[in-house]
Amino acid sequence: MRALKTFLAIMAIFIVGGFGFLGYEIYKRATDPERQAEGGAPPTSSSLPGRIAETALELGAGARIGSVVLAGNRVIFTVQLPDGQGDRLYILDPRNGAVTASVTTGSATAQQ
């Protein structure tokens, strides 16, 4: 009888621990700022597995991509603009192809 009580106590600890772990994972995923909400919307062609998202950067003729660097789950790359107009730095989210930020260097008149 004592062995049965010990077994039940150990199983109760495992069940409570499992529910605690499940609650922790749900909380961690719900509060992760890098995770996008699924929302139940139908998938777009860029969100389907195996599809490549396409992003237009609207650069002038003669612009060249400089260096490409991985930073966490983002891709950072520089674009050298023609005729000494400066350089641009882009931060790209490879999961959906969205450019999350862009910074332009050079004079203020070259940016317009």
C-alpha positions, 0 to 999 in steps of 0.5 A, a space after each residue: 500500500 505504501 508503494 502505491 501511495 508513493 507512486 501516486 504522489 510521484 505521478 501527481 508531481 509529474 502532472 503538476 510539473 507538466 501543466 506548469 511547463 505547458 503554461 510557461 511555454 504558452 506564456 513565452 510564445 504569447 509574449 515573444 515580440 518576434 513571433 507574428 500572430 497567426 490570426 486565422 487569416 488565409 495564407 498568402 503566397 509569400 507565407 506558404 512554405 517553399 515560396 520566396 517573398 519578393 520585395 521591391 526596394 525602388 533603387 535607381 539605376 547603378 545602385 549596387 548591393 554592398 555587404 550582407 550580414 546576418 543579425 539574429 533573425 534579420 538580414 542587414 545589407 548595404 546598398 551603394 547609391 550611384 553618383 555619390 548620393 550616399 549609401 542605404 542600410 536595409 534591415 530585412 525580415 527573411 520570414 516574410 520578405 518585409 524591409 523593417 527599416 532603412 537608413 540613408 547616409 549622405 547629404 539631406 539634398 541627396 535623399 529627396 
